[in-house]
Amino acid sequence: MAEGYVLKASVRDRVGKGAARALRREGLVPAVIYGEKKAALPIAIPVKESTIALHRGGFMTHLGTIEVDGVAHRVIAKDYQLDPVRDDLIHVDFLRVSKGATLTVDVPVHFINEEKCPGIKAGGVLNVVRHTVEMTVPADAIPDALVIDLAKAKVGDSIHISAVDIPEGSAPTITDRDFTLATIAAPGGGAGASDEDEAAEEESED
């Protein structure tokens, strides 16, 4: 699991749209820490540092630490809003994470050895059905990604979740079928197109 972020925060004494706008004018982002059967804690975090943490990647799959008036809170981001023009954070919801907790997160799917893939070399196209997989994971061992090796994939092949090495303690939330992650589709919709259609149909059912 990759190292998370650390943000310093202060407690917000006022909530509401007017108070939120005032914070943003000061370069702060209104946020809240909730969960673990404790009262929600409204906070303000610096827009620059928090936006950097967001765009660095893994914002919603890496644990972070929020230091509020000298007290460290271990959290994971569960939701956020962006300014539609500047792409800066304008609000974040953080979930408290206790030691030994289990979380549900969307783990990204990464592909390696595309340059060695026989199917792609033959003119096939990698059709990604799922860019992420929803999984239950240990809070202290969140996978950075599910890695799929394409070194032996041929035109017409479908790559299912059963072909992926799932880290110990983690599991997909979909358990009733061996769902498709990607296919190697034939160029121009020739042989192998049925696999692509099947994968697209499966995706639409979720």
C-alpha positions in Angstrom: 0.0 0.0 0.0 1.4 3.4 -1.0 2.1 6.0 1.6 -0.8 8.4 2.2 -1.1 12.1 2.7 -0.9 14.3 5.8 -3.0 17.5 6.0 -3.2 20.0 8.8 -6.7 21.2 9.6 -8.6 23.5 12.0 -12.1 23.0 13.4 -14.9 25.0 11.7 -17.1 26.9 14.1 -19.6 27.8 11.5 -21.3 25.7 8.7 -23.5 26.5 5.8 -23.0 28.0 2.3 -22.0 31.5 3.5 -19.4 30.1 5.9 -18.1 27.8 3.2 -17.7 30.6 0.7 -15.8 32.7 3.3 -13.4 29.8 3.9 -12.7 29.3 0.2 -11.9 33.0 -0.1 -9.2 32.4 2.5 -7.7 29.5 0.6 -9.4 26.8 2.7 -11.6 23.9 1.9 -14.6 23.0 4.1 -14.5 19.3 5.0 -16.0 16.9 7.5 -14.6 13.8 9.4 -17.3 11.3 10.3 -17.8 7.6 11.3 -16.9 5.2 14.1 -20.1 6.2 15.8 -18.6 9.5 16.8 -20.0 13.0 16.1 -19.1 14.5 12.8 -16.2 16.9 13.0 -16.4 19.9 10.6 -13.0 21.1 9.6 -11.1 23.4 7.2 -8.1 22.1 5.2 -5.7 24.1 2.9 -6.9 24.1 -0.7 -3.3 23.9 -2.2 -2.1 20.9 -0.2 -5.4 19.0 -0.4 -5.7 19.6 -4.2 -2.1 18.3 -4.6 -3.0 15.2 -2.6 -6.0 14.7 -4.8 -4.2 15.0 -8.2 -1.3 12.9 -7.0 -3.6 9.8 -7.4 -5.0 7.3 -5.0 -6.9 10.0 -3.0 -9.8 7.7 -2.3 -7.8 4.4 -2.0 -5.0 5.6 0.3 -5.3 6.2 4.0 -4.5 9.8 5.1 -3.8 11.6 8.3 -5.7 14.8 9.2 -4.1 16.7 12.1 -6.7 18.8 13.8 -5.4 21.1 16.5 -2.6 18.7 17.3 -4.8 15.5 17.2 -4.2 13.0 14.4 -7.2 11.4 12.7 -6.6 8.4 10.4 -9.0 8.8 7.5 -9.9 7.8 3.9 -11.6 10.2 1.5 -15.1 9.0 0.6 -16.4 11.8 -1.5 -15.3 15.2 -2.8 -16.5 18.1 -5.0 -14.4 20.1 -7.4 -14.7 23.7 -8.7 -16.0 23.3 -12.2 -13.6 26.0 -13.6 -10.4 25.8 -11.6 -10.5 22.1 -10.7 -9.7 22.8 -7.1 -11.3 21.0 -4.2 -14.3 22.7 -2.7 -15.5 20.1 -0.2 -14.3 16.7 1.1 -15.9 14.0 3.2 -13.4 11.9 5.2 -14.3 8.6 7.0 -12.5 7.8 10.2 -10.6 4.5 10.0 -9.8 2.5 13.1 -7.1 -0.1 13.3 -8.2 -3.5 11.9 -11.1 -2.0 10.0 -12.3 -3.3 6.7 -13.2 -0.9 3.9 -15.0 -1.0 0.6 -13.0 0.8 -2.1 -12.7 1.0 -5.9 -9.2 -0.5 -6.7 -7.8 0.6 -10.1 -7.0 -2.0 -12.8 -3.5 -1.7 -14.4 -2.3 -3.5 -17.5 1.4 -4.4 -18.1 3.3 -5.7 -21.1 1.0 -4.3 -23.7 4.1 -4.0 -26.0 4.6 -7.8 -25.7 0.9 -8.8 -26.1 0.5 -11.2 -29.1 -3.0 -10.0 -29.7 -2.1 -6.3 -29.8 0.9 -7.1 -32.0 -1.5 -8.9 -34.4 -3.6 -5.8 -34.7 -6.0 -6.5 -31.9 -7.3 -3.8 -29.5 -7.3 -3.8 -25.7 -10.9 -3.2 -24.7 -11.0 -2.3 -21.0 -14.4 -3.3 -19.5 -13.6 -2.2 -15.9 -11.1 0.4 -15.0 -11.7 -0.2 -11.3 -13.0 -3.1 -9.2 -15.0 -2.5 -6.1 -13.4 -4.6 -3.3 -13.5 -5.2 0.4 -10.0 -4.7 1.8 -8.1 -4.4 5.1 -7.7 -0.8 5.9 -4.0 -1.4 6.6 -3.4 -3.3 3.3 -5.3 -1.5 0.6 -4.0 -2.8 -2.8 -2.5 0.0 -5.0 -3.9 -1.8 -8.1 -5.0 -5.1 -9.6 -2.3 -5.9 -12.2 -3.1 -7.8 -15.4 -0.2 -9.1 -17.4 -1.0 -9.1 -21.2 2.2 -10.9 -22.2 0.3 -14.0 -23.4 -3.1 -12.5 -24.4 -4.3 -13.3 -27.9 -7.0 -11.8 -30.1 -10.4 -13.0 -28.9 -9.2 -13.6 -25.3 -11.3 -12.4 -22.4 -9.6 -11.6 -19.1 -11.7 -12.4 -16.1 -11.3 -11.6 -12.4 -10.4 -15.2 -11.7 -7.1 -14.6 -13.7 -6.0 -11.8 -11.3 -3.8 -12.4 -8.3 -6.0 -11.0 -5.5 -4.0 -9.8 -2.4 -4.6 -11.8 0.7 -7.5 -10.4 2.8 -9.1 -8.6 -0.2 -12.1 -9.7 -2.2 -14.3 -8.3 -5.0 -17.8 -7.3 -3.8 -19.2 -9.1 -6.8 -19.1 -12.8 -5.9 -21.8 -14.4 -8.1 -19.9 -14.6 -11.4 -16.4 -14.5 -12.9 -16.8 -11.0 -14.4 -14.8 -9.6 -17.3 -12.1 -7.0 -16.9 -10.9 -6.7 -20.5 -10.8 -8.3 -23.9 -8.5 -8.3 -26.8 -10.8 -7.4 -29.6 -10.1 -8.1 -33.3 -9.6 -5.1 -35.5 -12.7 -4.1 -37.4 -15.0 -6.3 -35.3 -13.9 -9.6 -36.8 -13.1 -12.7 -34.8 -13.3 -12.0 -31.1 -16.0 -9.3 -31.4 -18.4 -11.6 -29.6 -16.2 -11.5 -26.5 -16.2 -7.7 -26.6 -20.0 -7.6 -27.0 -20.4 -10.1 -24.1 -18.1 -7.9 -21.9 -20.0 -4.7 -22.8 -23.3 -6.4 -22.0 -22.0 -7.6 -18.6 -20.8 -4.1 -17.8 -24.2 -2.7 -18.5 -25.9 -5.2 -16.1 -23.9 -3.9 -13.1 
